[in-house]
């Protein structure tokens, strides 16, 4: 049986928030690009599996994740993140669930 997706690595669990990586994304354009690349890679598969658990077909779940991440990038989500307001994974989970519902 072929895996559902190779994107996002092997794990499907939401990783712990690495606030140092979020802070690095605010340091400048090149640091931002590298930090975003790593953050999106770390959270792609957990978001994908969340969509699959919600009953989305494989390709639809992939499209949902890509659309959601594009939505976040358009709204510069890193600028609004604050460790005092909760974890990145909590923000992503609730935001993605709202995205899927709309």
C-alpha positions in Angstrom: 0.0 0.0 0.0 1.4 3.4 -1.0 1.6 6.0 1.7 -1.0 8.8 1.6 1.7 11.4 1.2 5.4 11.8 1.5 5.1 15.6 2.1 5.9 16.8 5.6 8.1 13.9 6.7 7.2 10.8 8.6 5.5 12.1 11.7 1.9 13.2 12.0 1.9 14.6 15.5 2.0 18.4 16.1 5.5 19.3 17.3 6.2 21.5 20.2 6.4 25.2 19.5 9.9 26.4 18.8 9.7 30.1 19.7 13.3 30.6 18.8 12.4 29.6 15.2 9.5 32.0 15.3 11.8 34.8 16.6 14.3 34.0 13.9 11.7 34.6 11.3 11.4 38.2 12.5 15.2 38.8 12.1 15.3 39.7 8.4 14.3 38.5 5.0 16.7 35.6 4.6 16.2 34.4 8.2 12.4 34.8 7.6 12.5 32.6 4.5 14.5 29.9 6.2 12.4 29.9 9.4 9.1 29.8 7.4 10.4 27.0 5.3 11.2 25.0 8.4 8.0 25.9 10.2 5.8 25.0 7.3 7.7 21.7 6.8 7.3 20.8 10.5 3.5 21.5 10.5 2.4 20.4 7.0 1.8 16.7 7.8 0.1 17.3 11.2 -2.3 19.6 9.5 -2.8 17.1 6.7 -3.7 14.3 9.1 -6.0 16.7 10.9 -7.9 17.2 7.6 -7.9 13.5 7.0 -9.4 12.8 10.5 -12.1 15.3 9.5 -13.0 13.0 6.6 -11.3 14.9 3.8 -10.2 12.7 0.9 -6.4 12.5 0.3 -6.1 15.0 -2.5 -8.6 17.4 -0.9 -6.7 17.3 2.4 -3.5 18.2 0.6 -5.2 21.1 -1.2 -6.8 22.2 2.1 -3.4 22.4 3.8 -1.7 24.2 0.9 -4.6 26.7 0.8 -4.5 27.2 4.5 -0.7 27.8 4.6 -1.1 30.3 1.6 -3.8 32.0 3.6 -1.6 32.3 6.7 1.3 33.6 4.6 -0.9 36.3 3.0 -1.8 37.5 6.4 1.7 37.5 7.9 0.7 35.2 10.7 4.2 35.3 12.3 3.7 39.0 13.2 0.7 38.1 15.4 2.2 35.2 17.3 2.9 35.7 20.9 4.1 33.0 23.4 1.9 34.6 26.1 -1.2 33.8 24.1 -0.6 30.1 23.6 1.3 27.6 21.5 1.8 27.8 17.7 0.3 24.3 17.4 -2.8 25.5 19.2 -3.1 28.5 17.0 -2.6 26.3 13.9 -5.1 23.7 15.0 -7.9 26.1 15.8 -7.2 28.3 12.7 -7.1 25.3 10.4 -10.3 23.9 11.8 -12.0 27.3 11.2 -10.5 27.3 7.7 -12.0 23.9 7.0 -15.4 24.9 8.3 -15.6 28.0 6.1 
